[in-house]
Amino acid sequence: MGRGGEMRALLARYHVEPGSGDVVAATLREMAETVARDEPACITYHAARSTDDPDVFVLYEEYLDEAALLAHRETPHFGTLIEGVIVPLLTSREREILVPVAGTTGSGVEA
């Protein structure tokens, strides 16, 4: 548990303008690097691209608590990268806030 609250997870699906998937993928890579560097309360930040449609992305993020999730949305990099680059390219966006109930880290496969 985080600073006085339950962990929070965000699940988002982005549908972007046809042909803009490469720009969105590059921007999400930059966002992930920035979040890892600047947001210690973000435990997990994953973005994946559909194998069926290169203009569809799914994001999964975990935060120590609701305050950390809300703080994420107020960061300069969220404003610049998500609101400034990705949002104008969206045809639709679905988001759901979740409370994690179980999980693992790593692949579980020995090297």
N, C-alpha and C positions, 0 to 999 in steps of 0.2 A: 504494500500500500504506500501511497505517496504522502505528501504533506497534508495530512488531515482529510483524505478522501480516497475513494476507490480509484483504481486505474481506469483509464478510458482508452478505447480504441476507436479508430475512424476507418470505415470502409467506404471508398468512393469509386465510382465508375465514371470515366470521362469518355464521351463520344466527341471526336474533334472533326473539324472540316476536312473533307476528303483531300488527301495529299499533304496534310500538315503533320502527320504522325512523326516524321523524323525530327521536326522542330520541337514537338512536345517531348519526345523521348530524350533529346539532348537537354532540354530545360529541366526535366525530372531528374536526370543524372546530376545536374548542377545543384538542384534543390536538395537531393539526398546528401551530397557532399557537404553542403552548407549546414544542413540540419545536424549532421553527425558532428561537425566542428563546433557549432554555436548553440545547440540546444541539448544540454545534458539531461533534461527531463523527458526528452523523446527517446524512448527505449528501442523502438523499432520504426523504421521508415522504409517501406518496400513499394516499388512501383513495377508493374508488369504490363507487357503489351500482348494483346490478343494474337494468337496464331492464325485465327480465321479472318480478322479484320485489323490491318495495321493502324487504323485510326481509332482504336478502342484501347483504353488503359484502365487498369484497376490498381488502386492504391490501398495499402493497409498500413496503418500507423498505430503505435501504442505510446501512451503518455503516462507518467507517474500518477497523474490525477487530472481532474477537470480543469483546474487552474493552468496546468501546463499545456493542455490542449488549447485553451482559450488564448494563452500567451503566444503560442505558435502562430495563430492567425494574425497577431499584431506585430510580428517581426518584419524588419525591412525586406528580408529576402522573400517572405510570403507575398508582400505587396509587389515587389519587383518581378519575381518569377511566376508566381501563380496568377495573381490578379493582373499583372501587366503583360505577360506573354501568353499564358495558357488560356485564361478565361476568354479573351477575345476570339480564340480559335474554337471554343466549345460549341457544339450543336446541342448537347445536353450534358447535365451533370447530376448524378444521384449520390447522396451522402447519407450515411447512417452512423450514429454514435452508439457504441457498444461497451459493455463491461466484460472484459476477458474472464473466462471461467476455467480454461485449461490451456496448456501449451507446452511445447518443448523448444529447446534451442539445439542447433546443430542438425546434422543429417541422420545421426544414429548409426551410421555406417563407418566401420573402422577403415582407416587408410592402409 
